[in-house]
Amino acid sequence: MTTVFFHIMKTGGMTFRRILSTIYGEGFHLVEDPGVESIEAVLGRYACLEFHMRPYRGDFIHMHTELARQQRWDVLAGCDVFTMLREPVDQVVSQFFYMQQQRAIIEPAYRANGRAYPETIEAFLDDPAHVNNQLAFLAAKYQLKPGNDVDRGDLCTVQAMMLGLDVHAGLTERFAESLHVFEHVTGRPVPQARIVNQNANPSRPPLEAIPAKTRDRIRELSALDLELYAFARERFQHELARCGPVREYSFV
């Protein structure tokens, strides 16, 4: 059975990608063409696919955009589908500091879409494109493009998709337990139970160093992501309870 991973930015996805590429080897594939026929073709050739946001025709695009736009989730029927979600306030803060670190790569997309690059976290929060981005990813809405902000209808659509595909949503804050669910579902153990942390940003301040007023503002602006996270957390807790005792993992 093919494994599919929806890789949301700043949720531990690079660490999960490394694990998947180690387990599946040459059978692991990063989707590079969002066309439905292309996705159907690679499903037949690889044991594990990752959908992420990637450069495509001069801008960035979610690689599952056409599946979402055409509502062709049936293409992934029968796959073991995974994603990772992160507590929304922490995810927004992490994404802001990641963007400062990767400005040279990311800023051209802002220029292409007529948006100012945020110099401060306050300016970052002034733009709706930077909040509810976990929901936006799963809904395949590229929020830098005008008119692509997510709404409650998108939340309902994504929840229905997750239920329909039986998406296994792990939690960044409970990474080891999330891997335990992955092992239980796929029957594929993490080699040596060893997890190499990827894409960490040592210059990012801890969450508690962010002013409480800013954190409260993020929480208010991220209402849809908070609902999505609560939905995924409840499903995760029920699934984890069915998977038996969690083995020990080493983090390096």
Backbone as CSV, one residue per row, in Angstrom:
resi,resn,N_x,N_y,N_z,CA_x,CA_y,CA_z,C_x,C_y,C_z
1,MET,0.845,-1.197,0.000,0.000,0.000,0.000,0.882,1.250,0.000
2,THR,0.542,2.213,-0.832,1.336,3.434,-0.935,1.116,4.327,0.283
3,THR,2.210,4.894,0.773,2.157,5.873,1.852,2.203,7.269,1.253
4,VAL,1.360,8.170,1.755,1.303,9.548,1.285,1.488,10.472,2.477
5,PHE,2.340,11.495,2.300,2.612,12.452,3.369,2.327,13.857,2.876
6,PHE,1.394,14.546,3.536,1.140,15.961,3.289,2.020,16.767,4.239
7,HIS,3.007,17.442,3.675,4.051,18.110,4.444,3.728,19.591,4.610
8,ILE,3.190,19.944,5.771,2.886,21.325,6.104,4.146,21.985,6.650
9,MET,4.402,23.226,6.241,5.614,23.925,6.673,5.675,24.071,8.191
10,LYS,6.879,23.895,8.736,7.205,24.144,10.140,6.361,23.307,11.095
11,THR,6.212,22.028,10.738,5.517,21.091,11.630,6.374,19.850,11.924
12,GLY,7.670,19.960,11.661,8.531,18.789,11.798,8.562,17.951,10.540
13,GLY,8.117,18.525,9.442,8.002,17.764,8.205,9.324,17.329,7.603
14,MET,10.377,18.143,7.749,11.673,17.735,7.210,12.239,16.552,7.971
15,THR,11.999,16.527,9.260,12.422,15.368,10.056,11.653,14.131,9.625
16,PHE,10.357,14.287,9.406,9.536,13.152,8.960,9.959,12.715,7.563
17,ARG,10.289,13.690,6.698,10.759,13.337,5.350,12.010,12.481,5.424
18,ARG,12.947,12.850,6.279,14.183,12.058,6.393,13.874,10.622,6.813
19,ILE,12.941,10.483,7.733,12.548,9.149,8.182,11.945,8.357,7.021
20,LEU,11.046,8.998,6.276,10.409,8.316,5.150,11.437,7.931,4.086
21,SER,12.362,8.838,3.771,13.357,8.531,2.736,14.294,7.417,3.194
22,THR,14.542,7.334,4.508,15.369,6.241,5.035,14.626,4.910,4.935
23,ILE,13.355,4.921,5.277,12.562,3.688,5.255,12.314,3.207,3.829
24,TYR,11.924,4.123,2.938,11.475,3.723,1.601,12.572,3.790,0.550
25,GLY,13.684,4.474,0.865,14.793,4.529,-0.088,14.367,5.082,-1.437
26,GLU,14.686,4.355,-2.518,14.352,4.819,-3.869,12.855,4.802,-4.126
27,GLY,12.111,4.204,-3.230,10.651,4.196,-3.369,10.000,5.462,-2.854
28,PHE,10.808,6.393,-2.289,10.289,7.666,-1.799,10.385,8.710,-2.901
29,HIS,9.315,9.508,-3.075,9.283,10.478,-4.178,8.609,11.771,-3.740
30,LEU,9.271,12.911,-4.008,8.674,14.226,-3.818,7.878,14.577,-5.071
31,VAL,6.594,14.802,-4.920,5.760,15.131,-6.074,6.206,16.479,-6.642
32,GLU,6.409,16.544,-7.951,6.921,17.745,-8.612,5.966,18.302,-9.657
33,ASP,4.894,17.584,-9.947,3.912,18.026,-10.943,2.531,17.850,-10.330
34,PRO,1.758,18.946,-10.186,0.458,18.849,-9.516,-0.666,18.268,-10.376
35,GLY,-0.396,17.975,-11.637,-1.443,17.434,-12.503,-1.962,16.101,-11.988
36,VAL,-3.271,15.889,-12.098,-3.881,14.662,-11.579,-3.322,13.435,-12.284
37,GLU,-3.185,13.494,-13.600,-2.664,12.338,-14.338,-1.230,12.039,-13.924
38,SER,-0.435,13.094,-13.681,0.945,12.895,-13.245,0.987,12.214,-11.873
39,ILE,0.104,12.656,-10.986,0.060,12.046,-9.647,-0.365,10.581,-9.748
40,GLU,-1.347,10.305,-10.576,-1.772,8.905,-10.762,-0.610,8.059,-11.278
41,ALA,0.214,8.636,-12.155,1.336,7.883,-12.721,2.384,7.566,-11.666
42,VAL,2.734,8.559,-10.823,3.778,8.299,-9.832,3.263,7.404,-8.705
43,LEU,1.956,7.413,-8.463,1.394,6.484,-7.477,1.669,5.037,-7.868
44,GLY,1.724,4.802,-9.157,1.986,3.445,-9.623,3.444,3.065,-9.612
45,ARG,4.343,4.049,-9.388,5.776,3.773,-9.474,6.505,3.832,-8.144
46,TYR,5.931,4.499,-7.152,6.625,4.709,-5.886,5.806,4.196,-4.705
47,ALA,6.526,3.810,-3.662,5.874,3.296,-2.455,5.479,4.399,-1.493
48,CYS,6.080,5.589,-1.665,5.809,6.696,-0.744,5.908,8.013,-1.497
49,LEU,4.863,8.838,-1.379,4.840,10.159,-2.009,4.740,11.234,-0.949
50,GLU,5.432,12.356,-1.195,5.285,13.529,-0.341,4.731,14.692,-1.156
51,PHE,3.665,15.298,-0.644,3.112,16.532,-1.208,3.559,17.690,-0.336
52,HIS,4.260,18.642,-0.946,4.761,19.800,-0.210,4.474,21.038,-1.057
53,MET,4.923,22.202,-0.623,4.885,23.409,-1.440,6.239,23.525,-2.137
54,ARG,6.199,23.662,-3.471,7.444,23.662,-4.236,7.373,24.715,-5.346
55,PRO,8.545,25.150,-5.834,8.544,26.057,-6.987,7.923,25.378,-8.200
56,TYR,7.108,26.138,-8.925,6.441,25.578,-10.114,6.041,26.736,-11.023
57,ARG,6.606,26.776,-12.212,6.271,27.778,-13.221,6.374,29.202,-12.681
58,GLY,7.490,29.496,-12.018,7.796,30.851,-11.598,7.235,31.281,-10.263
59,ASP,6.564,30.396,-9.563,6.022,30.726,-8.243,6.023,29.451,-7.418
60,PHE,5.461,29.509,-6.228,5.294,28.310,-5.421,3.878,27.783,-5.601
61,ILE,3.715,26.472,-5.393,2.395,25.860,-5.489,2.343,24.649,-4.567
62,HIS,1.176,24.396,-4.003,0.972,23.154,-3.273,0.833,22.037,-4.307
63,MET,1.571,20.963,-4.130,1.596,19.923,-5.145,0.312,19.084,-5.189
64,HIS,-0.602,19.301,-4.254,-1.899,18.625,-4.326,-3.003,19.596,-4.764
65,THR,-2.614,20.730,-5.353,-3.575,21.759,-5.742,-4.665,21.219,-6.661
66,GLU,-4.290,20.457,-7.665,-5.291,19.962,-8.616,-6.183,18.894,-7.989
67,LEU,-5.653,18.085,-7.100,-6.503,17.123,-6.395,-7.588,17.861,-5.613
68,ALA,-7.193,18.955,-4.936,-8.151,19.721,-4.140,-9.113,20.490,-5.031
69,ARG,-8.581,21.145,-6.068,-9.431,21.975,-6.923,-10.495,21.143,-7.627
70,GLN,-10.103,19.938,-8.077,-11.033,19.072,-8.791,-11.763,18.091,-7.873
71,GLN,-11.435,18.176,-6.570,-12.002,17.227,-5.605,-11.788,15.781,-6.071
72,ARG,-10.522,15.481,-6.409,-10.156,14.150,-6.882,-9.413,13.367,-5.809
73,TRP,-9.887,13.473,-4.589,-9.258,12.729,-3.501,-9.373,11.222,-3.704
74,ASP,-10.277,10.799,-4.586,-10.403,9.364,-4.881,-9.104,8.789,-5.420
75,VAL,-8.260,9.653,-5.999,-6.958,9.195,-6.514,-6.130,8.575,-5.389
76,LEU,-6.297,9.077,-4.158,-5.506,8.592,-3.029,-6.244,7.532,-2.208
77,ALA,-7.410,7.112,-2.676,-8.164,6.086,-1.953,-7.324,4.815,-1.829
78,GLY,-7.311,4.243,-0.652,-6.540,3.025,-0.415,-5.119,3.279,0.041
79,CYS,-4.654,4.540,0.000,-3.319,4.877,0.492,-3.350,5.097,2.003
80,ASP,-2.216,4.920,2.644,-2.038,5.319,4.041,-1.588,6.775,4.030
81,VAL,-2.458,7.675,4.452,-2.209,9.113,4.321,-1.872,9.707,5.687
82,PHE,-0.772,10.459,5.726,-0.289,11.055,6.967,-0.070,12.550,6.785
83,THR,-0.162,13.272,7.884,0.287,14.652,7.938,0.709,14.948,9.363
84,MET,1.340,16.095,9.568,1.702,16.563,10.904,1.135,17.954,11.092
85,LEU,0.531,18.196,12.264,0.037,19.511,12.632,0.774,19.988,13.878
86,ARG,0.843,21.299,14.025,1.576,21.885,15.151,0.690,22.910,15.855
87,GLU,0.866,23.037,17.154,0.097,24.034,17.901,0.230,25.352,17.145
88,PRO,-0.907,25.993,16.761,-0.860,27.091,15.797,-0.029,28.302,16.195
89,VAL,-0.026,28.704,17.452,0.778,29.863,17.836,2.257,29.559,17.602
90,ASP,2.701,28.409,18.037,4.095,28.013,17.862,4.433,27.879,16.375
91,GLN,3.509,27.372,15.580,3.763,27.202,14.147,3.930,28.548,13.445
92,VAL,3.089,29.524,13.796,3.187,30.851,13.178,4.513,31.515,13.535
93,VAL,4.890,31.446,14.813,6.152,32.044,15.247,7.326,31.373,14.518
94,SER,7.293,30.062,14.447,8.361,29.340,13.767,8.443,29.723,12.299
95,GLN,7.295,29.881,11.646,7.307,30.227,10.232,7.866,31.628,10.012
96,PHE,7.542,32.576,10.891,8.080,33.931,10.730,9.602,33.916,10.789
97,PHE,10.178,33.269,11.787,11.631,33.289,11.923,12.310,32.454,10.837
98,TYR,11.643,31.407,10.380,12.171,30.643,9.249,12.239,31.522,8.005
99,MET,11.199,32.340,7.793,11.185,33.220,6.634,12.295,34.262,6.683
100,GLN,12.633,34.737,7.863,13.739,35.682,7.973,15.060,35.000,7.610
101,GLN,15.177,33.748,7.989,16.392,32.984,7.709,16.514,32.659,6.221
102,GLN,15.382,32.430,5.563,15.370,31.997,4.159,14.893,33.095,3.209
103,ARG,15.092,34.337,3.600,14.529,35.459,2.845,14.930,35.449,1.371
104,ALA,16.172,35.163,1.089,16.644,35.220,-0.295,15.875,34.254,-1.198
105,ILE,15.425,33.152,-0.643,14.685,32.158,-1.425,13.212,32.531,-1.542
106,ILE,12.653,33.074,-0.458,11.204,33.279,-0.374,10.758,34.635,-0.914
107,GLU,11.580,35.667,-0.761,11.132,37.020,-1.114,10.694,37.171,-2.570
108,PRO,11.332,36.496,-3.541,10.849,36.647,-4.919,9.374,36.296,-5.100
109,ALA,8.874,35.337,-4.307,7.451,34.987,-4.404,6.574,36.137,-3.926
110,TYR,7.058,36.901,-2.950,6.312,38.080,-2.490,6.273,39.142,-3.573
111,ARG,7.403,39.376,-4.210,7.442,40.365,-5.282,6.523,39.941,-6.436
112,ALA,6.530,38.640,-6.748,5.708,38.141,-7.852,4.222,38.326,-7.576
113,ASN,3.849,38.344,-6.309,2.443,38.471,-5.946,2.085,39.847,-5.383
114,GLY,3.021,40.813,-5.542,2.740,42.189,-5.158,2.565,42.406,-3.677
115,ARG,3.287,41.647,-2.863,3.176,41.776,-1.408,4.506,42.223,-0.818
116,ALA,4.423,43.028,0.235,5.629,43.474,0.939,6.140,42.353,1.834
117,TYR,7.462,42.212,1.870,8.045,41.187,2.725,8.014,41.678,4.168
118,PRO,7.504,40.902,5.099,7.362,41.372,6.489,8.712,41.455,7.200
119,GLU,9.013,42.628,7.722,10.279,42.841,8.425,10.175,42.519,9.908
120,THR,8.964,42.585,10.442,8.745,42.328,11.868,7.593,41.349,12.027
121,ILE,7.510,40.747,13.194,6.412,39.811,13.415,5.072,40.539,13.432
122,GLU,5.077,41.810,13.837,3.837,42.588,13.805,3.366,42.779,12.369
123,ALA,4.292,43.129,11.470,3.937,43.265,10.052,3.514,41.919,9.470
124,PHE,4.148,40.862,9.893,3.806,39.512,9.466,2.343,39.218,9.787
125,LEU,1.908,39.594,10.977,0.546,39.317,11.407,-0.481,40.247,10.781
126,ASP,-0.024,41.362,10.238,-0.943,42.287,9.571,-1.468,41.724,8.244
127,ASP,-0.790,40.706,7.722,-1.166,40.134,6.425,-1.881,38.796,6.661
128,PRO,-3.140,38.662,6.247,-3.881,37.408,6.462,-3.232,36.187,5.814
129,ALA,-2.311,36.412,4.869,-1.647,35.287,4.211,-0.801,34.465,5.166
130,HIS,-0.496,35.014,6.346,0.442,34.353,7.250,-0.226,33.614,8.415
131,VAL,-1.540,33.593,8.453,-2.224,32.890,9.540,-3.159,31.834,8.947
132,ASN,-3.523,30.891,9.788,-4.350,29.754,9.348,-3.699,29.030,8.173
133,ASN,-2.346,29.001,8.172,-1.658,28.427,7.017,-1.584,26.906,7.035
134,GLN,-1.874,26.269,8.170,-1.971,24.806,8.163,-3.247,24.381,7.441
135,LEU,-4.341,25.071,7.742,-5.578,24.834,6.998,-5.387,25.181,5.534
136,ALA,-4.734,26.307,5.261,-4.528,26.731,3.871,-3.744,25.682,3.092
137,PHE,-2.751,25.076,3.735,-1.979,24.055,3.029,-2.872,22.877,2.658
138,LEU,-3.599,22.328,3.632,-4.416,21.152,3.349,-5.526,21.466,2.350
139,ALA,-6.014,22.719,2.369,-7.023,23.141,1.399,-6.403,23.498,0.051
140,ALA,-5.057,23.479,-0.020,-4.312,23.828,-1.239,-4.634,25.243,-1.690
141,LYS,-4.700,26.165,-0.730,-4.903,27.576,-1.042,-3.596,28.328,-0.796
142,TYR,-3.030,28.841,-1.851,-1.775,29.596,-1.792,-2.129,31.028,-1.416
143,GLN,-1.993,31.356,-0.132,-2.568,32.585,0.384,-1.842,33.856,-0.054
144,LEU,-0.648,33.736,-0.624,-0.003,34.937,-1.143,-0.759,35.521,-2.325
145,LYS,-1.511,34.690,-3.033,-2.300,35.186,-4.157,-3.583,35.818,-3.631
146,PRO,-3.900,37.032,-4.051,-5.116,37.709,-3.576,-6.359,36.855,-3.806
147,GLY,-7.259,36.891,-2.819,-8.512,36.144,-2.925,-8.413,34.703,-2.498
148,ASN,-7.265,34.299,-1.957,-7.070,32.901,-1.575,-7.091,32.688,-0.064
149,ASP,-7.576,33.658,0.691,-7.654,33.466,2.140,-8.642,32.344,2.457
150,VAL,-8.353,31.586,3.513,-9.234,30.485,3.887,-10.396,30.989,4.736
151,ASP,-11.476,30.203,4.765,-12.640,30.541,5.566,-13.206,29.259,6.183
152,ARG,-14.330,29.388,6.871,-14.908,28.242,7.566,-15.326,27.138,6.587
153,GLY,-15.718,27.531,5.384,-16.045,26.521,4.387,-14.857,25.634,4.069
154,ASP,-13.658,26.235,4.024,-12.445,25.447,3.788,-12.184,24.486,4.942
155,LEU,-12.449,24.940,6.170,-12.271,24.063,7.320,-13.178,22.841,7.203
156,CYS,-14.430,23.053,6.846,-15.360,21.932,6.687,-14.908,20.989,5.575
157,THR,-14.429,21.573,4.470,-13.969,20.756,3.349,-12.764,19.912,3.735
158,VAL,-11.821,20.512,4.451,-10.617,19.786,4.860,-10.961,18.702,5.881
159,GLN,-11.826,18.994,6.816,-12.231,17.976,7.787,-12.897,16.796,7.081
160,ALA,-13.734,17.091,6.098,-14.382,16.014,5.338,-13.352,15.197,4.569
161,MET,-12.360,15.864,3.986,-11.294,15.157,3.274,-10.522,14.251,4.227
162,MET,-10.192,14.767,5.412,-9.433,13.970,6.376,-10.219,12.753,6.830
163,LEU,-11.520,12.913,7.009,-12.355,11.775,7.395,-12.493,10.799,6.234
164,GLY,-12.684,11.326,5.024,-12.880,10.460,3.870,-11.667,9.618,3.530
165,LEU,-10.476,10.209,3.663,-9.230,9.488,3.381,-8.658,8.822,4.627
166,ASP,-9.318,9.010,5.759,-8.816,8.515,7.045,-7.367,8.959,7.258
167,VAL,-7.160,10.290,7.157,-5.817,10.848,7.304,-5.336,10.668,8.736
168,HIS,-4.127,10.131,8.878,-3.501,9.967,10.188,-2.713,11.239,10.483
169,ALA,-3.252,12.083,11.348,-2.629,13.378,11.643,-1.847,13.285,12.937
170,GLY,-0.521,13.370,12.829,0.329,13.422,14.013,0.438,14.838,14.531
171,LEU,1.050,14.980,15.689,1.236,16.285,16.315,2.724,16.510,16.544
172,THR,3.219,17.666,16.126,4.638,17.976,16.269,5.075,17.862,17.722
173,GLU,4.237,18.328,18.629,4.574,18.323,20.054,4.620,16.910,20.627
174,ARG,4.087,15.961,19.894,4.079,14.560,20.341,4.650,13.698,19.219
175,PHE,5.866,14.054,18.834,6.466,13.476,17.634,6.687,11.973,17.780
176,ALA,7.215,11.545,18.911,7.479,10.115,19.100,6.188,9.311,19.028
177,GLU,5.135,9.806,19.667,3.861,9.098,19.618,3.286,9.091,18.204
178,SER,3.531,10.161,17.466,3.075,10.225,16.075,3.800,9.180,15.224
179,LEU,5.090,8.993,15.460,5.832,7.946,14.758,5.324,6.562,15.133
180,HIS,4.940,6.411,16.385,4.390,5.126,16.826,3.127,4.792,16.036
181,VAL,2.271,5.789,15.808,1.072,5.570,14.996,1.476,5.194,13.578
182,PHE,2.459,5.893,13.012,2.934,5.575,11.661,3.404,4.122,11.577
183,GLU,4.205,3.697,12.538,4.706,2.322,12.533,3.557,1.324,12.636
184,HIS,2.589,1.632,13.483,1.453,0.729,13.682,0.629,0.620,12.401
185,VAL,0.408,1.735,11.711,-0.430,1.734,10.516,0.271,1.053,9.345
186,THR,1.545,1.384,9.136,2.256,0.901,7.944,2.978,-0.426,8.166
187,GLY,3.259,-0.755,9.417,4.067,-1.936,9.692,5.532,-1.751,9.374
188,ARG,5.963,-0.506,9.196,7.357,-0.208,8.851,8.024,0.522,10.009
189,PRO,8.940,-0.104,10.708,9.582,0.537,11.860,10.603,1.588,11.458
190,VAL,10.745,2.602,12.286,11.815,3.588,12.125,13.135,2.901,12.450
191,PRO,14.104,2.899,11.531,15.367,2.184,11.767,16.047,2.616,13.065
192,GLN,16.321,1.644,13.912,17.013,1.858,15.187,16.269,2.843,16.093
193,ALA,14.999,3.102,15.785,14.199,4.060,16.580,14.960,5.372,16.768
194,ARG,15.676,5.787,15.724,16.552,6.961,15.803,15.981,8.092,14.959
195,ILE,15.850,9.267,15.551,15.243,10.409,14.889,16.260,11.545,14.837
196,VAL,16.616,11.961,13.621,17.558,13.063,13.435,16.760,14.330,13.159
197,ASN,16.842,15.290,14.072,16.072,16.523,13.931,16.603,17.341,12.762
198,GLN,15.700,17.728,11.847,16.074,18.458,10.642,15.463,19.861,10.656
199,ASN,16.138,20.796,9.988,15.592,22.121,9.700,15.295,22.936,10.958
200,ALA,15.998,22.652,12.044,15.829,23.459,13.249,16.470,24.827,13.041
201,ASN,15.893,25.849,13.664,16.399,27.216,13.515,16.956,27.675,14.861
202,PRO,18.269,27.616,15.061,18.839,27.960,16.364,18.679,29.435,16.727
203,SER,18.401,30.290,15.739,18.264,31.714,16.029,16.841,32.099,16.436
204,ARG,15.928,31.149,16.360,14.548,31.437,16.750,14.417,31.484,18.263
205,PRO,13.824,32.559,18.823,13.650,32.613,20.276,12.590,31.610,20.732
206,PRO,12.641,31.158,21.979,11.596,30.267,22.481,10.247,30.977,22.508
207,LEU,9.182,30.197,22.459,7.841,30.773,22.390,7.565,31.704,23.561
208,GLU,8.041,31.341,24.740,7.766,32.165,25.924,8.460,33.527,25.861
209,ALA,9.444,33.684,24.956,10.104,34.979,24.793,9.303,35.935,23.912
210,ILE,8.296,35.403,23.215,7.425,36.250,22.391,6.431,36.946,23.326
211,PRO,6.240,38.256,23.204,5.329,38.962,24.114,3.939,38.322,24.156
212,ALA,3.365,38.283,25.348,2.045,37.673,25.524,1.005,38.323,24.617
213,LYS,1.117,39.638,24.425,0.175,40.345,23.566,0.252,39.837,22.131
214,THR,1.463,39.561,21.660,1.648,39.031,20.305,1.098,37.621,20.199
215,ARG,1.368,36.809,21.212,0.840,35.441,21.194,-0.687,35.432,21.207
216,ASP,-1.276,36.339,21.980,-2.735,36.433,22.018,-3.288,36.854,20.656
217,ARG,-2.568,37.752,19.996,-3.021,38.186,18.671,-2.950,37.035,17.670
218,ILE,-1.875,36.258,17.720,-1.760,35.097,16.839,-2.911,34.132,17.092
219,ARG,-3.202,33.912,18.359,-4.280,32.986,18.726,-5.621,33.465,18.161
220,GLU,-5.858,34.753,18.246,-7.115,35.307,17.729,-7.195,35.186,16.213
221,LEU,-6.093,35.493,15.529,-6.084,35.456,14.075,-6.091,34.034,13.520
222,SER,-5.651,33.080,14.344,-5.506,31.689,13.889,-6.674,30.824,14.327
223,ALA,-7.849,31.393,14.451,-9.000,30.662,14.980,-9.309,29.394,14.180
224,LEU,-9.199,29.465,12.867,-9.499,28.285,12.045,-8.442,27.198,12.221
225,ASP,-7.182,27.599,12.299,-6.124,26.613,12.555,-6.286,25.979,13.933
226,LEU,-6.712,26.757,14.900,-6.940,26.211,16.238,-8.046,25.158,16.212
227,GLU,-9.094,25.409,15.449,-10.167,24.410,15.335,-9.677,23.168,14.607
228,LEU,-8.904,23.369,13.550,-8.349,22.224,12.824,-7.441,21.409,13.736
229,TYR,-6.604,22.092,14.494,-5.677,21.404,15.396,-6.449,20.606,16.453
230,ALA,-7.500,21.185,17.013,-8.303,20.481,18.014,-8.970,19.247,17.405
231,PHE,-9.456,19.382,16.180,-10.065,18.259,15.450,-9.048,17.141,15.249
232,ALA,-7.850,17.503,14.794,-6.806,16.505,14.546,-6.322,15.883,15.850
233,ARG,-6.204,16.685,16.899,-5.725,16.171,18.187,-6.685,15.131,18.758
234,GLU,-7.975,15.371,18.624,-8.946,14.395,19.130,-8.834,13.078,18.369
235,ARG,-8.715,13.164,17.048,-8.552,11.950,16.248,-7.248,11.243,16.603
236,PHE,-6.187,12.018,16.803,-4.888,11.443,17.157,-4.963,10.686,18.482
237,GLN,-5.594,11.266,19.464,-5.669,10.631,20.781,-6.422,9.311,20.710
238,HIS,-7.502,9.273,19.937,-8.257,8.026,19.784,-7.422,6.979,19.053
239,GLU,-6.713,7.406,18.014,-5.910,6.452,17.240,-4.737,5.937,18.072
240,LEU,-4.087,6.826,18.803,-2.954,6.417,19.630,-3.374,5.376,20.658
241,ALA,-4.559,5.534,21.210,-5.043,4.590,22.222,-5.203,3.185,21.655
242,ARG,-5.371,3.078,20.337,-5.541,1.757,19.706,-4.218,1.127,19.294
243,CYS,-3.121,1.861,19.439,-1.831,1.410,18.905,-0.924,0.743,19.931
244,GLY,-1.342,0.639,21.167,-0.523,-0.023,22.171,0.599,0.853,22.698
245,PRO,1.440,0.277,23.559,2.506,1.062,24.209,3.492,1.655,23.197
246,VAL,3.934,2.867,23.482,4.892,3.551,22.619,6.305,3.119,22.974
247,ARG,7.092,2.720,21.971,8.468,2.342,22.260,9.324,3.599,22.411
248,GLU,10.529,3.434,22.909,11.409,4.589,23.100,12.150,4.902,21.812
249,TYR,12.266,6.210,21.534,13.015,6.692,20.381,14.156,7.571,20.892
250,SER,15.239,7.600,20.144,16.341,8.509,20.489,16.323,9.670,19.509
251,PHE,16.420,10.894,20.041,16.426,12.100,19.229,17.848,12.660,19.209
252,VAL,18.375,12.908,18.005,19.736,13.417,17.875,19.749,14.628,16.948
